[in-house]
Every structure is written in structure tokens, then in C-alpha cells.
Amino acid sequence: MQDNSSTVMTENDPLAARRRRLIFRANHRGTFETDILIGGFVEANVAAMTEAELTDMEAILEMPDPELTDWLFGRLPLPEEKATPMLRRMVDASRAKGAGKTE
């Protein structure tokens, strides 16, 4: 996984503080699985996120871990009313990662 955290800490980025907070919050969810899954996704994508996408990600991080984990691991379908573009990207990335396992 590529670490974009150094990219998001430039002084020229007016959204740098939000990006740093998202990286921290995504990696400190409270459960090991979500820390890795969500944290990895945020670290890999946060540098390219627009302001609207950052807002969407902040809202996703407010969701309870059990629900989010079930959706990301495919144990439950993603409810249409929760399916923002960012959450769909996360679900697709998580499931693609899971499908690529060779264990």
C-alpha cells in the first residue's frame, strides 16, 4: 500500500489539517479489522480527495463499526440510503482486496 500521508501535509494544501485528522481517525477506530481496512483505504486515497469527498469520508467515520465492517466485508449488503459514492468506493476496494486473497 502506498503511503500518501507525506503528500497531505504540505503547507500549500488548505485541506491538510482535515486530511491529517482523517488519517488519524481512520487508523484509530477501535477494532483491529476496521483500523486496517479503513485506515488503509484513507491513507491510499486521502491525498486525492476533494473537499466534498473529505466531507463524505468524515460522515462515514461517524458510522458505527459493526455496520461499517459488515458492509465492507460483504456480510451485509450496503443499504441504498447509506450508499454514498465514497462508501461505495470503500466497499468495492474492500471486496476487491478480499477477492485477491490467496490464503
N, C-alpha and C positions, 0 to 999 in steps of 0.2 A: 504494500500500500504506500502511496506517495504521501509525504508529509508536507502539506501546504501551509502549516502554521507560521513559518517564517515569512511567507508571502503576505499573510494577512496582517502583519504587524508593521507595515510601512507607515511612515508619518503622512504620506500623501493620500492615504485611504481614509475618507471621512467615516467609513463604517468599521474601521479597525477594532474599536472597542467592542462593538456588538459581535464581531466575528470571534474575538478572543473569548468573550463570555459564552458564546455558543459552543466553542470547542471545549471549554471547561465543563459546562453543564452537560454536554453530550457524553463526556467521559466520566461523569460522576453521578450516574442515575441511581445507583444503589444496588443494582443487581449486576453481576459479572457479565451475563449474556448481553444485556442491553448496553452496558458500558462499551463492550467491544463492537457490537453491531452498529449502534447509533453513533458512537464516537468515531468509529472508522469511516462511516458514511460522511459525517460532518467534516472530519479532517480532510478527506479526499475531495470534497466539493465546496467547502465554505468560501474559498478564495474567489470562486467564480460566481457566487450567488449575488443576485441583485438585491436591492433594498426590500422589494416585495417578497422575494424568496427567503430573505432573512426573517422577515415578519412571520411568514408561513412556518419556518423551522422553529421559531420561538414558540408558536402556538402548539406545534407538535410536541415540543419538550414539556409542555404543561399537561399532556395526556398521561393517564396512569400507566405505569409499566406493564401490568398484566395484560391490558388491552393491546397496547402497542406491540408487545412481544408476541402475542397471539397472531396479530396481523402480519408482522414481519416474518415470522416463522411459518406462516401459512396454516396455522392450526384453526384459524377462523377467517372467513372472508372479510375483506375490508368493506365496512358499511359505506354505502354511496354518500351518505350525508357527511362522512368524515374524510372522504377521498379527495383531498386537495392535490394539486399537481405535485407538490413536494412529497407528500406522503405516498403517492403512487410511485414516484421515483425511488423512494426508500424501500418500499415493498418489492418492487421489481429488482432492485440491486440486491436485496437480501435473499430473495428466492433464487436469483441467478448464482449468487455465491454458494448457496446451499446445493444447488443442482450441480455445481462444479466440484463438489467434494468427491474424493476418490477413496475415502475410508470405508 
